[in-house]
Amino acid sequence: MALKKPYQDIPGTTIFDADMARIGYHLNQFCMSLMNARNRERFKADERACLDEWPMTEEQKQAVLDRDYNRMMSLGGNIYFLAKIFSSDGISFQAAASTMTGMTQEEYAQMMINGGRSPDGTPATGKDTAHG
């Protein structure tokens, strides 16, 4: 049984810790394999066949096929490893992050310029949320 973690219930946040690293090990190793041009070409040619070479769960494989980065993270994916997938797709980190927030890329960029998210998890309004 896993230890009680004081950070387990942060709304809208998946914490990548040792337990998540174990869960996502093969998913993250697959992502790292995409650093090799030959592996990227094989993946682009037949994504499903390439994924089936890895001992990932079906749910992890489907999340990759769907490019559902939030789901991948909830299944043990680390955003820095997942970046290999969206880089292979020719998508910027900013564009991929916007899909995870449900915002357009422009909305996401503006939110980040305006200070990101406030402590309660809502998008910043452009004001310094710590000082009103």
C-alpha positions in Angstrom: 0.0 0.0 0.0 1.3 3.4 -0.9 2.1 6.0 1.7 -0.3 8.9 2.3 1.1 11.7 0.3 0.2 15.3 1.4 0.3 16.4 -2.2 -2.2 13.9 -3.5 -5.1 16.2 -3.7 -3.9 19.3 -5.5 -6.7 20.1 -7.9 -5.8 19.8 -11.5 -2.3 18.6 -10.8 -0.6 15.2 -11.4 2.5 14.9 -9.3 5.3 12.8 -10.9 6.8 10.9 -8.0 8.5 7.5 -7.6 5.1 5.7 -7.8 4.2 7.5 -11.0 7.7 6.8 -12.4 7.1 3.1 -11.9 3.6 3.2 -13.4 4.9 5.1 -16.5 8.3 3.5 -16.9 7.6 1.8 -20.3 5.6 4.8 -21.6 8.4 7.1 -20.7 11.0 4.8 -22.2 9.0 4.6 -25.4 9.0 8.4 -25.5 12.8 8.5 -25.0 13.1 6.1 -27.9 11.8 8.8 -30.2 15.1 10.7 -29.8 16.4 8.3 -32.4 15.4 9.3 -36.0 14.9 5.7 -37.1 12.4 5.1 -34.2 10.5 8.3 -35.1 10.2 7.1 -38.7 8.9 3.7 -37.5 6.4 5.4 -35.2 5.1 7.7 -37.9 4.8 4.8 -40.4 2.7 2.6 -38.1 2.0 4.1 -34.6 0.1 1.1 -33.3 2.6 -1.5 -34.4 5.4 0.5 -32.8 3.5 0.9 -29.5 2.7 -2.8 -29.4 6.4 -3.5 -29.2 6.4 -1.9 -25.7 4.9 -3.5 -22.6 2.6 -0.5 -21.9 -0.9 -0.9 -20.8 -3.6 -0.6 -23.4 -4.8 2.6 -21.8 -1.3 4.1 -22.1 -1.1 3.1 -25.8 -4.5 4.5 -26.5 -3.6 7.8 -24.8 -0.6 8.1 -27.1 -2.7 7.3 -30.2 -5.2 9.9 -29.1 -2.4 12.4 -28.2 -4.2 12.9 -24.9 -1.3 14.3 -22.9 -3.3 14.8 -19.7 -4.3 11.1 -19.8 -0.7 10.1 -20.4 0.4 12.1 -17.4 -2.3 10.5 -15.2 -0.9 7.1 -16.4 2.7 7.8 -15.4 3.9 10.0 -18.3 6.3 12.7 -17.4 5.8 15.9 -19.4 9.5 16.1 -20.3 9.4 12.6 -21.8 6.0 13.2 -23.5 7.7 16.2 -25.2 9.4 13.7 -27.4 6.0 12.7 -28.8 4.8 16.2 -29.6 8.2 17.1 -30.9 8.0 14.1 -33.3 4.7 15.5 -34.4 6.2 18.9 -35.1 4.3 20.6 -32.3 5.8 23.1 -29.9 5.8 22.7 -26.2 3.5 25.8 -26.0 1.0 24.3 -28.5 0.9 20.9 -26.7 0.5 22.6 -23.3 -2.4 24.6 -24.7 -4.2 21.4 -25.6 -3.8 20.3 -22.0 -5.6 23.4 -20.7 -8.4 23.5 -23.3 -7.2 26.9 -24.5 -6.0 28.0 -27.8 -2.3 28.5 -28.2 -2.8 32.3 -28.2 -4.9 32.1 -25.0 -2.3 29.9 -23.3 0.5 32.2 -24.3 -1.4 35.2 -22.9 -2.1 33.4 -19.7 1.6 32.6 -19.2 2.5 36.2 -20.0 0.0 37.3 -17.3 1.6 35.2 -14.6 0.2 31.7 -15.2 -2.4 30.5 -12.8 -3.4 31.9 -9.5 -2.9 29.8 -6.3 -6.5 28.5 -6.4 -5.9 27.1 -9.9 -7.9 29.6 -11.9 -6.3 31.4 -14.8 -4.6 34.6 -13.9 -6.4 37.8 -14.9 -3.3 39.8 -15.7 -3.1 41.3 -12.2 -0.5 40.3 -9.7 -2.6 37.8 -7.9 -0.3 37.7 -4.9 -0.7 41.4 -4.3 -4.3 42.1 -5.5 
